[in-house]
Amino acid sequence: MRVPPPAARPSLMRALILCAVLAALACTAPAFADSGTPWPVVGLLALLYLGCELVKLCPLPGSRSRVPEGIGSFFPVVLAAVFLLPPAAAALVALPGGFAQAVLQRPARVRRVWHAAQQATAAWAAGRTFALLGGPAALGASPFAGSFGAAFGGSGPPGAAGRLADFPYAMLPAAAAAAAFCLVLAALDAGILAAAEGRPARTAWRGLVTGSLAPHCVHGLAGLMMAVMWRSPYGLPAAILVLLPMYISCWVFAQYHRERAAHQATIRALVQAVDLKDRYTRGHSERVGQASAMIARELGMAEDRLEVVRIAGILHDVGKLGVPTRLLRKDGPLTPEERRVIELHPEYGHEMVRGIGFLGEARSAILHHHERVDGTGYPYGLAGEQIPVLARVVAVADAFDAMTSTRSYSRARPVPVALAELERCAGAHFDPAMVHALVGAIGRDGWHPVVTADDDVQVIPAGAGAGAGAGAASSSAVGRAPAAVAAAAAAPVVAAPAAAVPDPGGPGLSGLPAQGARLGVRTVDPRAGQDPDGGGGA
């Protein structure tokens, strides 16, 4: 038995469904009283719409798979009925297909009745809008011509009631009718969401309209093309041919979204596996993806490449799945052999994702995000422009999050401190352009991590000798200049209230959120730069 959400109001939901059904009956009733209703056209269009909905339930030829669920309702037939028929008759056309739509949740019969009622009501409203704006006359026929031959076309010369459509004026009432169809559907769905989930009706309606207005207008254009061809001398066959490319386009679009959802699920599964293996860096992957996207956007990268950068940041540490868990969670110093094992994780990650074609350029970022501009990084010691651009982006984002996150061996640094450290290492460890892009993006927009794991990790007190290291931001710190390591190792532990943490980034970085300041403690890592996260930093 399904339990409704706490804010659900079942009585209001029943009332809304009943009102929608009564409205649909009121909208369709005039068609039965009108002797001029073209019943053959109504029946044929209703069958076409019903067929478009039922075909989604049938297996595809040569396979057991079905049409992707994301294809949604196929409204061009309904909107063609809006343009060809009186409003009441158009509402009748929407009933069979609306009732036959696939339903994934129970009660299925009630949901089907709801779909049929809301689509019938929306079709009637769209028909009235189309009529009020002079759509039937612009379409090339007298308003709501009821004869079977005139409605079908193809029965000789057009004549007075079958003149050519008035373009481009005919597109104005058609677009208005499609918008009215969309608004009514969105209003009814918003009412149900408000009753079922306790959402504000205005917020739900605005969200539904924003996402569905453009697709409904495209469906309206296809419906207008179908209606124009139907009224033309070519008649019904030409009108049906209009549906074929439109339906194929909808199928391809739905297939694309289905594959995209599968890609996102693959990425989430890999990230969750890494988070489960290394609990101290939970949420790190998402934050690196967010920071990488900020850098890419600041550099002016195209949207499609920006998405690749974000995915590269999310998956950069997937190779940790090949590293023994005891090394990732070790509290003591790492031996040289253990560091060499950890330094294999970029190559492990590249091998793991090499066969995932949609990752594209992100695979090189996973392999090379620990390379340094001065050639002292790993795994291949690339330098300067030899390092792929996406890898240089991820390296900066990785080091930034490693420094601003609390780990088992280090406290989080304030954001200005981390940015100042990145600027200090620019040109040696990091690409200066990437560092300046991150500084500029955070200086303008701030840093608001989408995922934070501070509450999930162990809090190490300042007096713990084997405690944490603000002096080592990542595993790429292995091999850093001995003087810098010595200076970091010699730095004392400082305990101070959050308000006393200075802003080493200077006045240009003042006012930024100091994430680590609330911890009130800065400690130094005595472990020769160990950081299994792999930031690249300080």
N, C-alpha and C positions, 0 to 999 in steps of 0.2 A: 504494500500500500504506500503510495507516494504521499509524503507529508508536505503540506504547503508551507511556503516561507512564513516567518512570524508576522510579517507586515501584510500578508495576503488578506483580501476581503472577499470571500467566496460569494456572499450575497450580492455585492456590487458587480462581480464578474457575471453572475447569472443574469442580473438586470441588463447589463450591457449586451450580452449575447441575445437576450430576448428582444431588446430594442433594435438591434441590427437585423434580426430576422423579420420583425414587423416592418422595418423600413424597406427591406428587400421585397417583401410582399406588396407593399404600397407602390414601390417603383415598377414592379412587373405587372401589376393588375391591369393597368390601362391597355396593355398589348392585347389582352383577351377581349376587351370591349371594342377595340378599334378594328373595323372591318377591312381597313387598308393595310393591316400588318402583313408584310411579305413572309408568310410562314415558311416557304421553301428556303429562302435565304437565311432566316433565323435558324432553321434546322441544320442547314449545311454548315454555317459558321459555328454553331454549337458543337457539331460533330468534329469539326476541324480543331477547335480548342480542346475538346475532350481527348482527341487523338494525340495532340501535342503533349498533354499531361500524362497520358497513359504510356506513351512510348518511353518515358523515363523509367518506368517500372519493368520494362522488358530487357533481357540481356542483349548486349551488343552482338552483332553478327560475328561468328567465329570465336567468341569468348564467353565466359560466364560473368564478366563484369557488366555493370549497368552504367547508364549515363550518370555522370557526376551529380551528386546532390546539390552542389552549389549553383547549378544552372538556374534554379528558381523557377518562378512562373513565367510562362511564355505569353506575354500580353499583346503582341502585335495583332493577333486574331481578334481579341476583345476590342482593341482600339480601332481596328478596321470596321468592326460592327458599330462602334460609336459613330464613325464617319459615314457609314452607309445606311443606318437604320434609325428609326425613332428612338428616343431614350429608353422607353419601356422595353422595346424589342432588344436593344443592345444589352439591357440588364438581364434579359432571359438568356442571351448567349453566354454570359459569364457563369451561369449557375452550374452546368454539368462539369466543366473543367475545374471550377473552384472546389466542388465537392470531391472530385477525383484526385486532388493533389495529395502527394505523399505526406504522411504524418508520422513523426518519429516518437511522439510522446502521447500518453493516454490522458484523457479519454479521446480516442481517435474520432469517433463519430461526432462528438460535440465540436471538435476542432474543424472537421470537414464542413459542418454546417456553418460555423463561423466564417471560414474562408469563402464559402459560396455566398453568404449574405453580404459580407463586406465588399466583395468584388462586384456583386450585382448593384449595390448602392453606389459604389464608385463609378461604375459604368454609366448609371443613370445621370449622376452629377456631371460626368464628362460630356455626355450627350447633350444635356441642357446648355452647358457652356459653349459647346460647338455650335448649337443652334442659335444662341443669342448673339454670337459674333458673325453670323451669316456664313457659317461653314458649308452647309449643304449647297447653297447657291454658288459659292466659290469652287466647290468640288466639281461642278459641271452638271448638276441635276437640280430639278425643282425640289424643295424641301421634302424629304421623306417620301419620294416616289414609291408607290406601293406595288406597281405591276411587276410581275415575275421577270418579264423580258427586259424591262428597263433596269432592274436591279442587277441582273446577270450580265448585261452587255453582250456584245458579240452577236447581236441579232440584227445586223444591218447597220446603216449609217446612224450616227448618234442622234441627230434630230435636235429639236429645241430643248428637250429634257436631258440630252446627253452630250452637250457641248463639252469642249476640252476644259480641263480644270484651269482656274485662274491662278497661275503661279507668278510671283512668289506669295501673293496674298493668302492663298489657301493654307500656307504653312503657319500663319499667325493663329487662326482659330484651332488648328490642329495642335499646335504647341500648347495653347491655353487649355485645351481639353485634356491633353496628357498630363499637364501640371495639376489640373483639378482631380484627375484620377489618382495621381500620386498623393495629393494632400488629403483626400478622403481616406485612402488606405492608411496613411500615416496617422491620421487623427484617431481612427478606430483602433489601430494597434497600440497607440500611446495610451488610450483609455484602458485597454486590457492590461498593459504593462503596469500602469499606475495601480490598478486594482490587484493584480497578481503579485507584484513585487514591492509595492509601496513606493515606487519612484514618483517624483513630481511629474505630472502629466506634461507640463510645458517642456521640461528637460528631455523627456522621452520623445516627444513629438519633434523637437528640434533635431535631435540626433537621427531619427528615422528619415526626416525630410532631407537632411544634408547628404545622407548616403544613398538615397534612392531617387532623387529628382532627376539627375543626369541619365541613369539607366532607363527611367520611364520615358524621358524625352526621346531617347534613341528608339525605344519600342514604338513610341508614337510616330516617329518618322517612317519606320517600317510599315506600321499600320496604314499610314497615309499613302505610301507607295502601293500597298495592296489594294486600297480602295480606289485609287486612280486607275490602276490596271483593270480592276473589276468593271469600272464604268466605261472603259475604253472599248473599241471594237473587238479587242482580243479576248475580253471577258474573263471567265473563271479560270481557265488554264494558266493565263499569264499571272493572275493574282496569286495562285497557289505557288507558282514558280518563285515569286518574291520571297515566300516563306523559307524556301530551302537554304539559300545562303545565310539568311538571318539566323535560322536554327543552328546551322553548322557553326556560325560565329559564336553564338551563345554557348554551344557545347565546348568549343575550343577554349573560350574564356573560363568556363567552369573547370575544365581540365587543368588549365594553368593554375588556378587558385588551389585546386586539389593537390597538385604537385608542390606548390609553394608551401602549403600546410604540411606536407610530408617532409619537406626540407627543414622547416622550422622544428618539427617534432624530432628529426634526427639530431639537429643541433642541441635541442634541449636535453635529449637523452645523453649525449656525450658530456655536456656541461654538468648534468646531475651526477654522472658517474665520477667525474673529477671532484666535485664538491663532497661526495660521500667518502672518497678516498682520503682527501685532505681537508678535514673539517675546519682547519684554522684559516683557510682562504675561501670559505664559502661566500659566494657573491662576488668574488674577485673577477671572475671571467666577465660577468655582465658589466661591471664598472669599467673594465679595460675596454670593452666594446663601446661603451658610452663615450669614454674619453677619446678613443680612436676616431669615432665619428665626429666629435667636436673639432679635432685637429683637421680631419679631412674637409669638413665644411669650411673651416677658416682658410684652408688652402685653396678653396674654390673648386674642389673636385666635383664631377658630375654625380647626380643622384644614384645612378646605378653603381658607380665605383664606390660611392660613400657606403652603400649597403655591403659591398664586398669587404671594405675596411672594417665595418662593424662586426661582421661575421668572423673576420680574421682575429680581431681582438677578443671575441668571445671564446674562440677555439684555440687560442695561442698556447695554452698549457695542457692540451688534451694528451700530450705525450706523457704526462705524469702518471697515466694509467699503467705505463710500463715500468715505473720506478717503484721499488719496494716501499710499502707503506711505512715501515719502521724508519726509513731515512727521511721521509717527508714529515714525520711527527717527532723526530729525534730532538730532545731538548739540549743535549750536550754538543760539544764541538764536532764537526765533521772531519773525518780523516781525508787525506788526499784521494784515496781510492773511492770513498763515498762521494766526494765532490765530483769525481770523474763520472760516476754512475748518474748523478743528478744532471750533469751537463749533457747527458745523452737524450734528455726528454724532448728537445726540438726535433731530433731525428726520428725518435719514436713517433712523435705526433705526425710528422710528415708521412711516415710510412702508413700510419693508421688512416689518414684522410686522402692518400694519393689516389685511390679509386673512386672518390666521391666527386663526380664531374662538375656539379654545380658550384663547388667552392672556387674553382678557377684560380685567380691570382692570390686568393687567401692562403693557398697551400705554401707558397714561397714565403709568406709572412710568418707562418707557423714554424718553418724551418730556420729562418734567419733572424728572428726577433731578438736574439742575444748577440748578434754581431755588433761591433763597435766601430764608430767612424774612424778611429785610429788604428784599426786592424787587430786589436788585442782581444776581440770577442771570440765566440765559438758558435757553431761547430767548425767553421772553415776559415776563420780569421779574415773574412772579407773586410774591405776598407772603403770608405767614401761612397762613391757612386756605384761601386760593385754591389752594395747592399740594396736589395729591392726597396722601392719607395714605401710600399705598405709595411715592410718589416721595420723601417725606420720610424714610421708612425706608431706602430704597436710597441716598439721598444720604449718610446717616451711615455706612452699611456700606461704601460706596464709598470715602469719605475715610479711614475706618479702615484698610482694606486697602492703600490707596495709601501711607499713612504707614508701615505695618509691612512693606512689601515692598521688595526691592531692585530698582531700575530702572537704566537706562543713565545717568540724571542724578541719582539720589539713593540714598543708603543707607537701609536699613531702620531705622526707629526702634523702640526697645523698646515693648512694648504699653502700659506705664503712661504713657510719654511721649505716645503717640498719644491715649490716653484723656484725659489732662490737656488736650491741645490741643483736642480735641472739646468738652470742658466749657468751655474758655475762649471758644470760638466759638459756644456754644449761645445762642440768642436772636438772634444776628445772621445767621450762616450757616445754622445747623441748628436744627431743632425741639428744644427742651430735653427734651421727653418722650422722644423717640427716643434722644437721647444718654444720658439717665439709664437708659433700658431696656438699652442696650448695656453701659454701665458695670456695671449690676447683674447682667446675665447673665454677663459675663466675670468679675466679682468672685466669683460663686458657682460657675460651672462651668469657668472658665479659657478659654483660646483654643487650640483644637487644630485648625488648618486641615486640611481634608480633602485639599487639593492644595497643594503648595508648589513654587515654581519657582526658588528661590534658587540651585540648582545649575545651572540652565540659562542664567542671564543672565551678562553680562560683569561681572567684579568690577573696579571702578575704584579705583585707589589713592588714598589721601588727598591726595597732593601734586598730583594732576591739577587744574589750574586750572579747566578747563571741566567739572569733575566734577559732583558730584551735589548735590542740594538737599534737605536735610531741612527747609528752610524752606518748601517748596511741595509740598503733598500732592496737588494735582490741578489740572486745567485750570480748575476753577471758582475757583481762586485768582486767575485773571486778573481784574483790576479790584478787588483787595482794597485796603484802606486804604494810602495811600502811606507812612505812618509805619511800618506793620507791614512793608511791603516793604523799606523802608530799614533797619529794624532787622535783618531777616533777612539782607540783603545785607552788612551790616557785621559780622555775626557771624563770628568766626574759625573756621578749621578746627581741630577738637580731636581728637587721637589719644590713646586711652587703652585700657588693658586692659579686657576685658569686665567684670571684677569691679568696676571703678571707676565704671561707669555708674550715676548716681544714680537714685532713684525719685521723680520729680517728682510722681507721682500721690498721694503722701502715704502714711501708714501704712495707710489703708483699702485701698490697691491693692498693698500689699507682697506679695511671694510670687508675683506673676503671672509667667508665662514672658516673659522679655525677648528677643524674637526677634532684634532687631537688635543686642543686646549682644555677641554672639559675633563680630561684624564688627570691633569695637574701633575704629570710626571714625565720626565725624559730620562731614559736609561741608555746604556751603551752595551752593545753585544760583544762579549769577549771572544766569540767563536770565529776567528779568522774569516770574517765576511760571509758566514753561512746564511743563505736565504733561499730555501727551496722554491720560493715563489718565482724567482727569475725576473725581478724587476730590471735592473740595469743601472742602478743608480748611484747612490751617494758615495 
